[in-house]
Amino acid sequence: MAIGALLLVLSITAGCSAASRVAVAPQATPTMAASGPPVTRRAPSPAPSQATSAEASALTGLARSDAFWVPLTYQAVFIDQFESLDAMVERTDLIVVGRVVGIELDRIHEAPGGIDFHFMTVTVETDAVLSGSVETLTPGQIEVELFLPDFSKLDQLRANLPDHRHLLFLLNAGLTAQRHERPEEEWEAGRFTYLPPNFQAVLRDIDGQVHRVPMAPDDLAGFPSGLEGDDFDALVERVRQLGDG
């Protein structure tokens, strides 16, 4: 079972995944009165509709990237928030430059009250590792788990895999489980899964310039909005130097 990424910080999830890092989703919220433990099950992966794929596949560049990332963002109070690039480099386990090459609906978290939370695995082909050691079953690729706020947008996401590089600051799910003193079986279960701690941790290369994820929550101290429009390669080199230090 994949360790949870961007899980909701609600008491009903306390017994779920060790890597629960995140807060409130934009969908309906389970009530505290609901009873019974949360259940996680593997999810089938339906094929995208022909109409959605044909319409969306014509998008390129920023429009295509937004069509992918906007459905994945939501307002939340994140446990991990970063006031600077230095802090984000220091407090993440792996930093890579890479491209999204595939997505799969991974699992469904059944919360008390009959509410389903969907998660998907994003396959990222790594162009460069700037900091940290890669844990992977497929050399040259990593698996990143993301919360899918609106399951109806899955077709749109599949049809609009971004055609650009990303700079990703990630947590390893197994190490996160270990840091939170979760059972040891969760350490191994999350070994090959990575999690973005928040939306600050995803920066996009659009025509050589840095673009943050659209519609993300407000920054701390203007970070990373202050990087918007900067030279992407220069930022990559700066992060590489910070990681080496």
N, C-alpha and C positions, 0 to 999 in steps of 0.2 A: 504494500500500500504506500502510495506517495505521501511524504510528509507535507503538511499543509503550508501553502504560501499565501500570504496576505489573508490569513483567516481572520474572522471577526472576533474581537476581544469582547466576548460575552461569557457569562459564567457557565452557560450551557456547553461551551466548547472546552472547558477546563480539562476534561478527561480525554480530549481528542488528540490532536497532533502536538508534538513538542515544539514545532517551529511556528506556532501561532504567533503572528507578529502584529496584526493589524486590527483596526477598529470597525466602525459602523458602516455597513453597506447601504446603498441607496434604495434597496428593495425593502419589502416588509420585514420588520424585526420580530423575532420570536419573543413571546412574553415569558417572564420569569416564572409564571404559574405553570407553564408546561412541564410535564414530568417525563421521565424516561431518559436513558443515556443517548447521546448522539450516535448515529450509525454512519459509517462510510462504506460506500459500495462502488465497484467499478462501473463506469458509464459506457453505454454503447456509443459509437461514433458515427452519427448519421451523415450521409453524403450531402454536400451542399446542393441547393436547388439550381437548376439550369439557368433560370431567369436571373437570380441574384449574381451568379458567377459571371454571366455574360455582361451584365450591366456594370459591375464593379471593376472587372479586369481591365477596363480601358483607362482607369486612373493611373497616374504616375506621380513621382516625386512627393511633394508635401501633401497633396490631396490624397494620394494612396496611403501614405503613412498615417494621416489623420483618420482615414476610414478604418484603419486597423486599431489605432491606439485610443481614439475617443471612446469606443464602447467598453474599454477596459479600465477607464479611470472613473473615480467616484470620490465624493467628499468623505473624509475620515479623519480621526485623530490617531495618528500613527505613533507607535511606541518609539520607533527610531526616527528622529528627524535631525537633519544636519545643518549647522550654521555656516559651514564653509566646505570647500573642496578638500582641504587638508583633513577635516574631520571625517568626511565620507570615505576617503582613502584609508584612514586609520582604522575605521570601525566596520569595514567589510572584509569578507574572506577572499573574494576573487574579483578581479577587475579585468574585463576583456573588451576588445573591439570585435564585433561579430555581426552576422546577418541572420535574420529569421528565415529559416528554410522549410519549416513545417510546424503544424499544430495538430494536436489530438485532444479530444475531450477525454480527460483522464479519470475523473471520479466525481461522485455526487456525495456531498455531506448532508445527511438527513438530520436536521435539527428538530428538537421537540417542538410540537405545534404544527408539524407537517410541512415545514418550509425546507426546500432543497437549495443548497448552495453548490454551484457547479465550478469545477476547477479543470484547467487544461494544461497540458504539457507543451511548451514551446521549444522546438529544437533550434539551437543557435549554432551556426557554423563559425568557429572562432578564427579570426584573421590574426589576432595578436593577443597574448596574455601579458598584461601590464603589471600585475601584482597577484601573488598567491599561487597555490598549487592546484592544478585541475584534477578533479575526480570525475572520471567518465568511463562509460562502457564502450564508447565509440570514439576513437582518436580523431581529434579535429572538431568535435562537436560537444556541446553540453546541453543538459535538459534543465529548463527553467519552468517552474510551476507558477501559474497566474490564476487569480480568482476571476471568474467570468460573471460580472454582475447581471447581465441580461442574456439568457440562453438563446433568445431569438436572434441575436446578432452573430451567431456562430458562422452562418453562411457568409456574411459580410467579411468576417475576419479571414476565413479561408480564401476568399477571392481577392484579398488585398494584402497579402504578405508584403511587407515593406521592401522596396527595391534599393535599400541603402544600408550603410553601416550604422551600428549602434555602439555607444560607449556605455557599458553596463557595470554597475557596482552591485555585487551580489553577496548574499549570505549562503553558506552551505547548510542545508537542512539538518544533516547529521551533527555538525558542529554546534548548530543552534540548539538542538535537542540536548547535547552534552552540557552546554553552558547553562541550560535551564534545569539541569539535573533530572532529566526525564529517564525512563527505563532504558537500559543499554540496547535493547532490541530496536529502539527508535533511532539510536545513533547509526546503526548499520543500515536501517531501512531508508534513511535520508542521505546516505553517503554520496549518491550520484545525482542528487537533486539540488538545484539552486533556487534562491528566492530573492527578488528585489525587495529591500526593506521598506521602500515607499516609492513615490513617483519622482522624487528628486534623483533617484538612482538610474534613471533611463534618459540618456541624452542621444540625440539623433544627428546624423550627418546628412544635411540637405544641401546639395550643391556646394559642399565644402564648408558650410557654416553650421554652427551649433544651434540646434533647436530642442527645447525641452518638450516633454510630453504635453499635449494640449489639455486644457480644462483640469489640470492638476490642482490640488489644494494650494493655498497660499504658502509662500516660502517663509522660512526663518531668515531674517536679516537679508532679504532679497536674494537668497540663494536657492536655486541656480539661475533665476531670471537674469542676473547680471552677466551670465555667460552667453545669453541669447545673441546670435549673430557673430560670435567670435570664430576665429579660424579653427576648424575641427581638428586638423592635424597638429596644430600648435597645442591645443588642449590635450590631445593624446600624449604628446611628448611631455607636457607638464605633469600629467598624472603618472607617467612612467617614472619620472624623476622622483616624485613624491613617494611612489611605491618602493623604489629602490632605497630610499632613505629610511 
